[in-house]
Amino acid sequence: MTTDNHSYVGIWVTADGYIRHELLPGGRHDEARGKRKSAYQGRYVMTGDHIDYIDDTGFTADGDFVDGILYHAGMVLRRDA
């Protein structure tokens, strides 16, 4: 498992731009929803192409990167240009 710099660091967004996940170096994430920046924050751990999120409130979730797309909790996110 790693939280070091990896190829998935950056901002990932849904097609409508409503949800934006920022994966930061060092294993922190910041999720914006709509106009609400930092709606959720916490840490994440990468295991290959799999990501486990641990929100600061204790909520957990996960996702997988497949062919440059992040599939997370029923959402499809692509890297922001």
Order of alpha helices (4+ residues) and beta strands (2+ residues): beta-beta-beta-beta-beta-beta-beta-beta
